[in-house]
Amino acid sequence: QVRLIESGGGLVQAGGSLRLSCAVSGRSVASGTMAWFRQTPGKEREFVAAISGSGSTRYSDSAKGRFTISRDNTRNTGYLQMNSLKPEDTALYYCARRVLATTPPPSSEADYNYWGQGTQVTVSS
């Protein structure tokens, strides 16, 4: 059974940084695709970043230049480094995994097979 457990969320001031982690069990992060999505109340879940098994990455326009997605195969964990955070980045952040590895990695949540429970990120102004 595949499980994804996010951690690293919290409260940070605007301009600050956070690193989210996604610990994966049941499958290797070295294969397939890992992604981060986020959601705020009343809105649809939106794509943030993704990384394929080959290391190909994809970012939303709002994440480009500020966020970096990566993975550590030895720890079987994915990461989202978020810098220069803004109040509009406040959301519940979800880790997702896709069995297939495609280049570039997809940005639609329908393409992802497994999801974590989410970790809350709150950015104060």
Phi and psi in degrees as GROMACS dihedral restraints (atoms count N, CA, C in turn):
[ dihedral_restraints ]
;  ai    aj    ak    al  type     phi  dphi    fc
    3     4     5     6     1   -88.3    20    10
    4     5     6     7     1   130.5    20    10
    6     7     8     9     1  -128.9    20    10
    7     8     9    10     1   141.1    20    10
    9    10    11    12     1  -125.4    20    10
   10    11    12    13     1   126.1    20    10
   12    13    14    15     1  -125.1    20    10
   13    14    15    16     1   116.0    20    10
   15    16    17    18     1   -87.8    20    10
   16    17    18    19     1   152.8    20    10
   18    19    20    21     1  -156.2    20    10
   19    20    21    22     1   169.2    20    10
   21    22    23    24     1   103.9    20    10
   22    23    24    25     1    -6.2    20    10
   24    25    26    27     1   -70.9    20    10
   25    26    27    28     1   171.0    20    10
   27    28    29    30     1   165.2    20    10
   28    29    30    31     1  -166.5    20    10
   30    31    32    33     1  -103.1    20    10
   31    32    33    34     1   129.9    20    10
   33    34    35    36     1  -142.5    20    10
   34    35    36    37     1   151.6    20    10
   36    37    38    39     1   -79.3    20    10
   37    38    39    40     1   154.7    20    10
   39    40    41    42     1   -55.1    20    10
   40    41    42    43     1   136.9    20    10
   42    43    44    45     1    93.2    20    10
   43    44    45    46     1   -12.0    20    10
   45    46    47    48     1   -83.7    20    10
   46    47    48    49     1  -174.8    20    10
   48    49    50    51     1  -131.7    20    10
   49    50    51    52     1   153.8    20    10
   51    52    53    54     1  -144.4    20    10
   52    53    54    55     1   151.0    20    10
   54    55    56    57     1  -121.1    20    10
   55    56    57    58     1   118.0    20    10
   57    58    59    60     1   -89.9    20    10
   58    59    60    61     1   144.2    20    10
   60    61    62    63     1  -120.3    20    10
   61    62    63    64     1   150.6    20    10
   63    64    65    66     1  -134.7    20    10
   64    65    66    67     1   102.0    20    10
   66    67    68    69     1   -83.7    20    10
   67    68    69    70     1   126.1    20    10
   69    70    71    72     1  -110.7    20    10
   70    71    72    73     1   134.6    20    10
   72    73    74    75     1  -127.5    20    10
   73    74    75    76     1   148.8    20    10
   75    76    77    78     1    95.2    20    10
   76    77    78    79     1   -18.5    20    10
   78    79    80    81     1  -150.8    20    10
   79    80    81    82     1   153.9    20    10
   81    82    83    84     1   -82.8    20    10
   82    83    84    85     1   137.5    20    10
   84    85    86    87     1   -72.0    20    10
   85    86    87    88     1   -12.9    20    10
   87    88    89    90     1   -71.8    20    10
   88    89    90    91     1   -20.6    20    10
   90    91    92    93     1  -110.5    20    10
   91    92    93    94     1   164.3    20    10
   93    94    95    96     1    72.4    20    10
   94    95    96    97     1  -158.2    20    10
   96    97    98    99     1  -133.3    20    10
   97    98    99   100     1   140.0    20    10
   99   100   101   102     1  -119.0    20    10
  100   101   102   103     1   142.7    20    10
  102   103   104   105     1  -143.2    20    10
  103   104   105   106     1   162.9    20    10
  105   106   107   108     1  -122.2    20    10
  106   107   108   109     1   134.7    20    10
  108   109   110   111     1  -125.3    20    10
  109   110   111   112     1   165.8    20    10
  111   112   113   114     1  -143.3    20    10
  112   113   114   115     1   157.9    20    10
  114   115   116   117     1  -148.2    20    10
  115   116   117   118     1   137.3    20    10
  117   118   119   120     1  -113.9    20    10
  118   119   120   121     1   155.7    20    10
  120   121   122   123     1   -55.3    20    10
  121   122   123   124     1   132.2    20    10
  123   124   125   126     1    83.6    20    10
  124   125   126   127     1    -1.8    20    10
  126   127   128   129     1  -120.1    20    10
  127   128   129   130     1   160.2    20    10
  129   130   131   132     1   -74.8    20    10
  130   131   132   133     1   156.0    20    10
  132   133   134   135     1   -67.3    20    10
  133   134   135   136     1   137.1    20    10
  135   136   137   138     1  -122.7    20    10
  136   137   138   139     1   148.2    20    10
  138   139   140   141     1   -70.2    20    10
  139   140   141   142     1   141.1    20    10
  141   142   143   144     1  -116.7    20    10
  142   143   144   145     1   -56.1    20    10
  144   145   146   147     1  -162.0    20    10
  145   146   147   148     1   157.8    20    10
  147   148   149   150     1  -149.4    20    10
  148   149   150   151     1   154.4    20    10
  150   151   152   153     1  -139.7    20    10
  151   152   153   154     1   132.2    20    10
  153   154   155   156     1   -91.4    20    10
  154   155   156   157     1   175.1    20    10
  156   157   158   159     1   -62.3    20    10
  157   158   159   160     1   -27.0    20    10
  159   160   161   162     1   -82.3    20    10
  160   161   162   163     1    -8.1    20    10
  162   163   164   165     1    96.4    20    10
  163   164   165   166     1    -0.9    20    10
  165   166   167   168     1   -65.4    20    10
  166   167   168   169     1   136.1    20    10
  168   169   170   171     1  -119.9    20    10
  169   170   171   172     1   160.7    20    10
  171   172   173   174     1  -147.9    20    10
  172   173   174   175     1   139.2    20    10
  174   175   176   177     1  -131.1    20    10
  175   176   177   178     1   151.1    20    10
  177   178   179   180     1   -72.5    20    10
  178   179   180   181     1   162.9    20    10
  180   181   182   183     1   -61.0    20    10
  181   182   183   184     1   -36.3    20    10
  183   184   185   186     1   -72.1    20    10
  184   185   186   187     1   -22.0    20    10
  186   187   188   189     1   -93.0    20    10
  187   188   189   190     1   -23.7    20    10
  189   190   191   192     1   -57.6    20    10
  190   191   192   193     1   131.3    20    10
  192   193   194   195     1    84.8    20    10
  193   194   195   196     1   -14.0    20    10
  195   196   197   198     1  -117.7    20    10
  196   197   198   199     1   -34.5    20    10
  198   199   200   201     1  -109.8    20    10
  199   200   201   202     1   149.1    20    10
  201   202   203   204     1  -134.0    20    10
  202   203   204   205     1   125.3    20    10
  204   205   206   207     1   -98.3    20    10
  205   206   207   208     1   141.1    20    10
  207   208   209   210     1  -153.7    20    10
  208   209   210   211     1   175.5    20    10
  210   211   212   213     1  -148.4    20    10
  211   212   213   214     1   153.7    20    10
  213   214   215   216     1  -118.6    20    10
  214   215   216   217     1   106.0    20    10
  216   217   218   219     1   -65.4    20    10
  217   218   219   220     1   -31.8    20    10
  219   220   221   222     1   -70.9    20    10
  220   221   222   223     1   -29.9    20    10
  222   223   224   225     1   -96.1    20    10
  223   224   225   226     1    -6.0    20    10
  225   226   227   228     1    52.8    20    10
  226   227   228   229     1    46.6    20    10
  228   229   230   231     1  -134.9    20    10
  229   230   231   232     1   140.9    20    10
  231   232   233   234     1  -106.3    20    10
  232   233   234   235     1   158.6    20    10
  234   235   236   237     1  -136.6    20    10
  235   236   237   238     1   154.1    20    10
  237   238   239   240     1  -133.2    20    10
  238   239   240   241     1   106.5    20    10
  240   241   242   243     1   -86.3    20    10
  241   242   243   244     1   122.0    20    10
  243   244   245   246     1  -117.9    20    10
  244   245   246   247     1   117.6    20    10
  246   247   248   249     1  -115.3    20    10
  247   248   249   250     1   164.7    20    10
  249   250   251   252     1    49.4    20    10
  250   251   252   253     1    48.8    20    10
  252   253   254   255     1   -66.0    20    10
  253   254   255   256     1   146.2    20    10
  255   256   257   258     1  -121.1    20    10
  256   257   258   259     1   156.3    20    10
  258   259   260   261     1   -54.6    20    10
  259   260   261   262     1   -32.6    20    10
  261   262   263   264     1   -72.2    20    10
  262   263   264   265     1    -6.2    20    10
  264   265   266   267     1   -82.5    20    10
  265   266   267   268     1    -7.5    20    10
  267   268   269   270     1   -60.0    20    10
  268   269   270   271     1   124.5    20    10
  270   271   272   273     1  -177.1    20    10
  271   272   273   274     1   171.0    20    10
  273   274   275   276     1   -91.0    20    10
  274   275   276   277     1   121.1    20    10
  276   277   278   279     1  -100.1    20    10
  277   278   279   280     1   129.8    20    10
  279   280   281   282     1  -113.7    20    10
  280   281   282   283     1   140.4    20    10
  282   283   284   285     1   -95.6    20    10
  283   284   285   286     1   142.3    20    10
  285   286   287   288     1  -139.0    20    10
  286   287   288   289     1   152.5    20    10
  288   289   290   291     1  -131.5    20    10
  289   290   291   292     1   137.9    20    10
  291   292   293   294     1  -113.5    20    10
  292   293   294   295     1   133.7    20    10
  294   295   296   297     1   -64.0    20    10
  295   296   297   298     1   -41.8    20    10
  297   298   299   300     1   -83.0    20    10
  298   299   300   301     1   147.9    20    10
  300   301   302   303     1  -107.6    20    10
  301   302   303   304     1   117.9    20    10
  303   304   305   306     1  -129.0    20    10
  304   305   306   307     1   152.9    20    10
  306   307   308   309     1  -122.9    20    10
  307   308   309   310     1   124.3    20    10
  309   310   311   312     1   -72.9    20    10
  310   311   312   313     1   160.2    20    10
  312   313   314   315     1   -66.3    20    10
  313   314   315   316     1   146.1    20    10
  315   316   317   318     1   -74.1    20    10
  316   317   318   319     1   158.2    20    10
  318   319   320   321     1  -112.4    20    10
  319   320   321   322     1     1.1    20    10
  321   322   323   324     1   -91.8    20    10
  322   323   324   325     1   133.2    20    10
  324   325   326   327     1   -64.6    20    10
  325   326   327   328     1   -22.9    20    10
  327   328   329   330     1   -65.4    20    10
  328   329   330   331     1   -18.9    20    10
  330   331   332   333     1   -85.2    20    10
  331   332   333   334     1    -4.6    20    10
  333   334   335   336     1  -105.9    20    10
  334   335   336   337     1   138.5    20    10
  336   337   338   339     1   -95.2    20    10
  337   338   339   340     1   -31.1    20    10
  339   340   341   342     1  -130.0    20    10
  340   341   342   343     1   145.3    20    10
  342   343   344   345     1  -136.3    20    10
  343   344   345   346     1   146.8    20    10
  345   346   347   348     1   -87.2    20    10
  346   347   348   349     1  -176.8    20    10
  348   349   350   351     1   -88.0    20    10
  349   350   351   352     1   -14.8    20    10
  351   352   353   354     1    99.9    20    10
  352   353   354   355     1   153.8    20    10
  354   355   356   357     1  -135.1    20    10
  355   356   357   358     1   134.0    20    10
  357   358   359   360     1   -82.8    20    10
  358   359   360   361     1   132.4    20    10
  360   361   362   363     1  -118.6    20    10
  361   362   363   364     1   125.4    20    10
  363   364   365   366     1  -125.9    20    10
  364   365   366   367     1   124.2    20    10
  366   367   368   369     1  -113.5    20    10
  367   368   369   370     1   119.2    20    10
  369   370   371   372     1   -92.8    20    10
  370   371   372   373     1   148.2    20    10
